[in-house]
Amino acid sequence: MKDVIIRNMERLLDGSTDNDREPIEPMTEWKWNRLYQLSCKYGITAWFTDGIKAYEDDFFLQMPDGLRQKFLNTKEEKNPENLKKFLLYVERSLGPLHHFTAKSLHAYASDFINTIKNIEE
C-alpha cells in the first residue's frame, strides 16, 4: 500500500489543472521535507515545482514556506530519465515482497520446505 508521501508525489507529478484531479492529502512538515528529499535524490524537483504551481489553490498543500521556496527556486531541468527511475523506485517499493506479513512468510517457508521434502523423496 502506498503511503501518503508517495500518493501526494504522484498527484504533484500529474499536475493536472482540471477539476477531476485528486486532492492533496494533509501531511506534516516532516513528510513534506521527506518529499523534498526524495525529489532531490531522484533529480525530479523541477517536476514537482510544476505540480506545486498547479495545486496552489488546494487547501492541504500546506507546505512550509521555506520548503516551497526551495521548490520554486530550483534550477534543475526536467529529465525524463530521472522521472522513469523514480517511478521504477515506487513500483519496486510496492512490489509483492512488501506485502508479506510475518504470518504469510512463515506459511510460505513452511510450504517451501514441504515441497523440497517431497522432491527429495
N, CA, C and O of each residue as an XYZ file, in Angstrom:
484
protein
N       0.837     -1.174      0.000
C       0.000      0.000      0.000
C       0.885      1.242      0.000
O       1.879      1.301      0.723
N       0.536      2.196     -0.782
C       1.308      3.428     -0.892
C       1.079      4.300      0.336
O      -0.033      4.389      0.858
N       2.150      4.939      0.782
C       1.976      5.860      1.898
C       1.586      7.240      1.373
O       1.615      7.490      0.168
N       1.225      8.116      2.283
C       0.699      9.432      1.914
C       1.732     10.242      1.132
O       1.365     11.016      0.248
N       3.002     10.078      1.442
C       4.036     10.831      0.730
C       4.055     10.431     -0.737
O       4.080     11.292     -1.615
N       4.043      9.147     -1.004
C       4.076      8.658     -2.385
C       2.794      9.048     -3.117
O       2.845      9.447     -4.281
N       1.646      8.939     -2.450
C       0.386      9.330     -3.105
C       0.398     10.806     -3.482
O      -0.022     11.176     -4.579
N       0.876     11.642     -2.577
C       0.948     13.069     -2.886
C       1.994     13.355     -3.962
O       1.808     14.251     -4.785
N       3.080     12.607     -3.959
C       4.082     12.777     -5.009
C       3.465     12.475     -6.374
O       3.687     13.207     -7.339
N       2.699     11.408     -6.446
C       2.055     11.056     -7.712
C       1.084     12.150     -8.149
O       0.999     12.466     -9.336
N       0.363     12.721     -7.214
C      -0.584     13.798     -7.553
C       0.153     15.024     -8.066
O      -0.259     15.638     -9.050
N       1.238     15.375     -7.400
C       2.007     16.543     -7.837
C       2.682     16.296     -9.181
O       2.807     17.211     -9.996
N       3.111     15.074     -9.408
C       3.712     14.755    -10.701
C       2.690     14.819    -11.823
O       3.007     15.220    -12.943
N       1.465     14.421    -11.517
C       0.395     14.501    -12.510
C       0.160     15.964    -12.860
O       0.093     16.324    -14.035
N       0.036     16.795    -11.848
C      -0.054     18.232    -12.027
C      -1.183     18.727    -12.915
O      -1.136     19.859    -13.395
N      -2.187     17.910    -13.139
C      -3.277     18.373    -13.991
C      -4.007     19.520    -13.303
O      -4.108     19.568    -12.077
N      -4.504     20.424    -14.100
C      -5.163     21.602    -13.544
C      -6.682     21.496    -13.633
O      -7.390     22.455    -13.324
N      -7.180     20.348    -14.050
C      -8.634     20.215    -14.173
C      -9.279     19.911    -12.825
O      -8.592     19.633    -11.842
N     -10.583     19.967    -12.794
C     -11.323     19.761    -11.546
C     -11.414     18.300    -11.136
O     -11.844     18.007    -10.021
N     -11.024     17.378    -12.003
C     -11.118     15.954    -11.704
C      -9.875     15.414    -11.004
O      -9.797     14.219    -10.715
N      -8.923     16.263    -10.735
C      -7.683     15.776    -10.127
C      -7.915     15.363     -8.679
O      -8.847     15.826     -8.022
N      -7.053     14.492     -8.206
C      -7.102     14.028     -6.819
C      -6.614     15.139     -5.895
O      -5.603     15.775     -6.194
N      -7.296     15.390     -4.787
C      -6.821     16.433     -3.864
C      -5.574     15.974     -3.112
O      -5.350     14.779     -2.921
N      -4.786     16.926     -2.698
C      -3.607     16.646     -1.880
C      -4.082     16.189     -0.505
O      -5.048     16.724      0.039
N      -3.396     15.198      0.048
C      -3.711     14.737      1.401
C      -2.865     15.528      2.400
O      -1.728     15.889      2.094
N      -3.404     15.799      3.580
C      -2.641     16.560      4.580
C      -1.382     15.809      5.001
O      -1.396     14.589      5.161
N      -0.289     16.561      5.178
C       0.973     15.966      5.620
C       1.628     16.893      6.643
O       1.406     18.104      6.648
N       2.432     16.292      7.497
C       3.199     17.051      8.476
C       4.385     17.710      7.785
O       4.698     17.399      6.636
N       5.032     18.611      8.485
C       6.234     19.263      7.942
C       7.312     18.226      7.644
O       8.014     18.332      6.639
N       7.449     17.223      8.514
C       8.441     16.170      8.308
C       8.185     15.453      6.980
O       9.121     15.181      6.227
N       6.921     15.149      6.697
C       6.584     14.436      5.454
C       6.838     15.302      4.225
O       7.298     14.797      3.201
N       6.546     16.597      4.312
C       6.857     17.494      3.192
C       8.359     17.533      2.956
O       8.817     17.538      1.813
N       9.130     17.562      4.054
C      10.593     17.545      3.905
C      11.074     16.238      3.293
O      12.008     16.225      2.491
N      10.437     15.149      3.672
C      10.793     13.838      3.091
C      10.483     13.833      1.597
O      11.270     13.309      0.809
N       9.369     14.397      1.204
C       9.016     14.501     -0.213
C      10.101     15.288     -0.949
O      10.519     14.902     -2.041
N      10.552     16.381     -0.355
C      11.606     17.188     -0.976
C      12.905     16.384     -1.088
O      13.576     16.429     -2.119
N      13.257     15.651     -0.034
C      14.476     14.837     -0.059
C      14.427     13.810     -1.192
O      15.408     13.621     -1.912
N      13.278     13.151     -1.342
C      13.133     12.173     -2.418
C      13.218     12.841     -3.787
O      13.804     12.288     -4.717
N      12.632     14.030     -3.906
C      12.683     14.726     -5.199
C      14.123     15.089     -5.552
O      14.512     15.014     -6.717
N      14.913     15.482     -4.557
C      16.328     15.798     -4.796
C      17.124     14.536     -5.109
O      17.961     14.525     -6.011
N      16.857     13.484     -4.359
C      17.584     12.232     -4.545
C      17.419     11.709     -5.973
O      18.376     11.211     -6.566
N      16.219     11.821     -6.520
C      15.952     11.289     -7.855
C      16.047     12.355     -8.949
O      15.827     12.053    -10.122
N      16.370     13.588     -8.582
C      16.542     14.644     -9.567
C      15.252     15.020    -10.281
O      15.256     15.282    -11.484
N      14.145     15.046     -9.536
C      12.844     15.348    -10.151
C      12.166     16.548     -9.496
O      10.946     16.694     -9.563
N      12.956     17.395     -8.871
C      12.404     18.569     -8.193
C      11.660     19.479     -9.168
O      10.619     20.034     -8.815
N      12.171     19.640    -10.375
C      11.519     20.507    -11.361
C      10.115     20.012    -11.701
O       9.214     20.815    -11.942
N       9.929     18.706    -11.720
C       8.603     18.135    -11.995
C       7.633     18.516    -10.883
O       6.474     18.840    -11.144
N       8.115     18.476     -9.639
C       7.250     18.812     -8.504
C       6.922     20.298     -8.458
O       5.846     20.692     -8.010
N       7.849     21.110     -8.920
C       7.601     22.551     -8.949
C       6.362     22.849     -9.785
O       5.520     23.653     -9.385
N       6.248     22.211    -10.935
C       5.056     22.399    -11.775
C       3.798     21.916    -11.053
O       2.747     22.551    -11.134
N       3.912     20.797    -10.354
C       2.770     20.267     -9.609
C       2.340     21.197     -8.488
O       1.147     21.387     -8.254
N       3.312     21.775     -7.796
C       3.004     22.712     -6.711
C       2.268     23.921     -7.263
O       1.309     24.405     -6.661
N       2.718     24.402     -8.401
C       2.038     25.549     -9.031
C       0.610     25.179     -9.432
O      -0.308     25.986     -9.285
N       0.426     23.960     -9.939
C      -0.908     23.521    -10.362
C      -1.854     23.344     -9.174
O      -3.065     23.513     -9.315
N      -1.309     23.006     -8.013
C      -2.123     22.755     -6.817
C      -2.155     23.940     -5.848
O      -2.563     23.778     -4.698
N      -1.737     25.113     -6.287
C      -1.674     26.282     -5.405
C      -2.968     26.530     -4.635
O      -2.933     26.981     -3.491
N      -4.101     26.239     -5.253
C      -5.386     26.514     -4.607
C      -5.878     25.380     -3.713
O      -6.942     25.498     -3.105
N      -5.121     24.281     -3.620
C      -5.528     23.135     -2.811
C      -5.290     23.437     -1.329
O      -4.184     23.811     -0.939
N      -6.318     23.276     -0.517
C      -6.250     23.599      0.904
C      -5.140     22.838      1.625
O      -4.469     23.399      2.491
N      -4.941     21.564      1.278
C      -3.989     20.736      2.009
C      -2.558     20.826      1.479
O      -1.683     20.094      1.943
N      -2.314     21.695      0.535
C      -0.939     21.950      0.117
C      -0.347     22.955      1.099
O       0.001     24.080      0.741
N      -0.248     22.516      2.333
C       0.236     23.371      3.418
C       1.703     23.071      3.681
O       2.091     22.579      4.740
N       2.482     23.385      2.689
C       3.913     23.152      2.728
C       4.581     24.329      3.435
O       4.184     25.476      3.225
N       5.593     24.065      4.272
C       6.312     25.178      4.910
C       6.835     26.149      3.845
O       7.302     25.725      2.788
N       6.752     27.451      4.131
C       7.136     28.470      3.146
C       8.573     28.318      2.660
O       8.846     28.468      1.470
N       9.481     28.026      3.567
C      10.889     27.851      3.180
C      11.068     26.707      2.200
O      11.850     26.794      1.254
N      10.337     25.645      2.441
C      10.420     24.486      1.556
C       9.782     24.794      0.203
O      10.307     24.396     -0.837
N       8.672     25.490      0.214
C       8.023     25.892     -1.041
C       8.999     26.721     -1.882
O       9.083     26.543     -3.097
N       9.735     27.626     -1.231
C      10.702     28.460     -1.949
C      11.830     27.622     -2.536
O      12.321     27.917     -3.626
N      12.247     26.572     -1.814
C      13.283     25.677     -2.363
C      12.805     25.052     -3.669
O      13.555     24.969     -4.641
N      11.547     24.614     -3.679
C      10.997     24.036     -4.906
C      10.929     25.085     -6.010
O      11.377     24.850     -7.132
N      10.369     26.234     -5.684
C      10.144     27.261     -6.698
C      11.441     27.875     -7.221
O      11.469     28.385     -8.341
N      12.502     27.837     -6.439
C      13.784     28.403     -6.857
C      14.722     27.382     -7.482
O      15.883     27.694     -7.746
N      14.243     26.175     -7.722
C      15.122     25.146     -8.267
C      15.624     25.538     -9.658
O      14.894     26.117    -10.463
N      16.859     25.215     -9.907
C      17.482     25.469    -11.212
C      17.539     24.173    -12.034
O      18.024     24.152    -13.166
N      17.040     23.121    -11.441
C      17.092     21.805    -12.064
C      16.221     21.758    -13.323
O      15.133     22.333    -13.361
N      16.711     21.071    -14.338
C      15.956     20.869    -15.568
C      15.180     19.558    -15.470
O      15.588     18.635    -14.766
N      14.072     19.487    -16.174
C      13.305     18.235    -16.202
C      14.071     17.199    -17.020
O      14.464     17.451    -18.159
N      14.269     16.045    -16.425
C      14.960     14.953    -17.086
C      14.049     13.725    -17.052
O      13.842     13.142    -15.988
N      13.502     13.323    -18.205
C      12.592     12.173    -18.230
C      13.207     10.885    -17.694
O      12.493     10.043    -17.149
N      14.531     10.718    -17.841
C      15.186      9.509    -17.318
C      15.104      9.467    -15.796
O      14.884      8.408    -15.209
N      15.281     10.617    -15.167
C      15.174     10.675    -13.699
C      13.760     10.340    -13.254
O      13.566      9.644    -12.257
N      12.779     10.833    -13.988
C      11.393     10.538    -13.642
C      11.118      9.043    -13.773
O      10.433      8.462    -12.932
N      11.647      8.422    -14.819
C      11.480      6.966    -15.001
C      12.102      6.205    -13.836
O      11.522      5.238    -13.341
N      13.279      6.637    -13.398
C      13.950      5.971    -12.266
C      13.110      6.087    -10.998
O      12.991      5.129    -10.235
N      12.533      7.260    -10.779
C      11.696      7.432     -9.595
C      10.462      6.542     -9.665
O      10.118      5.885     -8.682
N       9.799      6.512    -10.800
C       8.601      5.683    -10.941
C       8.938      4.205    -10.786
O       8.127      3.439    -10.266
N      10.114      3.800    -11.228
C      10.570      2.428    -11.024
C      10.797      2.163     -9.537
O      10.462      1.090     -9.035
N      11.366      3.145     -8.833
C      11.547      3.016     -7.385
C      10.205      2.797     -6.691
O      10.081      1.933     -5.824
N       9.197      3.590     -7.080
C       7.871      3.467     -6.468
C       7.304      2.082     -6.751
O       6.773      1.425     -5.855
N       7.420      1.646     -7.992
C       6.890      0.328     -8.366
C       7.576     -0.781     -7.584
O       6.914     -1.692     -7.085
N       8.878     -0.712     -7.477
C       9.630     -1.746     -6.751
C       9.351     -1.717     -5.257
O       9.269     -2.765     -4.617
N       9.204     -0.518     -4.700
C       8.980     -0.428     -3.257
C       7.602     -0.940     -2.869
O       7.345     -1.212     -1.697
N       6.719     -1.071     -3.845
C       5.377     -1.569     -3.573
C       5.184     -2.988     -4.091
O       4.064     -3.498     -4.135
N       6.286     -3.619     -4.483
C       6.209     -4.963     -5.043
C       5.712     -5.991     -4.056
O       5.485     -5.679     -2.887
N       5.540     -7.225     -4.522
C       4.952     -8.282     -3.697
C       5.686     -8.567     -2.392
O       5.053     -8.941     -1.405
N       7.001     -8.398     -2.363
C       7.734     -8.683     -1.126
C       7.344     -7.739     -0.005
O       7.492     -8.086      1.167
N       6.856     -6.567     -0.330
C       6.494     -5.600      0.696
C       5.080     -5.811      1.230
O       4.635     -5.085      2.119
N       4.384     -6.789      0.699
C       3.022     -7.050      1.144
C       2.933     -8.272      2.050
O       1.848     -8.605      2.527
N       4.061     -8.948      2.297
C       4.060    -10.109      3.168
C       3.982     -9.684      4.627
O       4.540     -8.664      5.034
N       3.279    -10.490      5.392
C       3.292    -10.322      6.840
C       4.152    -11.434      7.411
O       4.524    -12.360      6.690
N       4.469    -11.357      8.677
C       5.279    -12.413      9.295
C       4.566    -13.759      9.179
O       5.198    -14.785      8.927
N       3.254    -13.745      9.365
C       2.474    -14.983      9.290
C       2.507    -15.565      7.875
O       2.679    -16.772      7.708
N       2.345    -14.720      6.864
C       2.333    -15.233      5.488
C       3.719    -15.709      5.068
O       3.830    -16.670      4.308
N       4.786    -15.051      5.550
C       6.144    -15.518      5.249
C       6.401    -16.871      5.895
O       7.035    -17.739      5.294
N       5.912    -17.053      7.119
C       6.074    -18.336      7.798
C       5.345    -19.440      7.018
O       5.884    -20.531      6.829
N       4.134    -19.153      6.573
C       3.369    -20.136      5.797
C       4.074    -20.435      4.481
O       4.130    -21.592      4.063
N       4.607    -19.424      3.827
C       5.330    -19.619      2.569
C       6.562    -20.504      2.789
O       6.811    -21.428      2.014
N       7.331    -20.220      3.848
C       8.527    -21.004      4.148
C       8.155    -22.454      4.458
O       8.840    -23.380      4.025
N       7.090    -22.645      5.194
C       6.641    -23.993      5.523
C       6.261    -24.770      4.262
O       6.647    -25.929      4.107
N       5.509    -24.139      3.368
C       5.146    -24.775      2.096
C       6.380    -25.090      1.260
O       6.451    -26.140      0.621
N       7.336    -24.193      1.265
C       8.561    -24.374      0.502
C       9.339    -25.581      1.028
O       9.827    -26.395      0.245
N       9.454    -25.696      2.343
C      10.163    -26.831      2.954
C       9.460    -28.138      2.618
O      10.115    -29.126      2.287
N       8.134    -28.153      2.699
C       7.384    -29.366      2.355
C       7.583    -29.750      0.894
O       7.695    -30.933      0.574
N       7.629    -28.773      0.018
C       7.858    -29.043     -1.400
C       9.234    -29.657     -1.611
O       9.369    -30.606     -2.384
N      10.244    -29.143     -0.951
C      11.613    -29.665     -1.060
C      11.657    -31.107     -0.553
O      12.277    -31.972     -1.173
N      10.998    -31.358      0.573
C      10.987    -32.718      1.126
C      10.328    -33.682      0.145
O      10.811    -34.799     -0.042
N       9.245    -33.268     -0.474
C       8.560    -34.125     -1.455
C       9.443    -34.398     -2.661
O       9.409    -35.502     -3.205
N      10.219    -33.438     -3.086
C      11.116    -33.629     -4.232
C      12.210    -34.616     -3.873
O      12.557    -35.480     -4.679
N      12.760    -34.497     -2.668
C      13.844    -35.367     -2.237
C      13.391    -36.816     -2.093
O      14.169    -37.742     -2.326
N      12.139    -37.008     -1.712
C      11.619    -38.378     -1.527
C      11.350    -38.959     -2.875
O      10.907    -40.103     -2.977
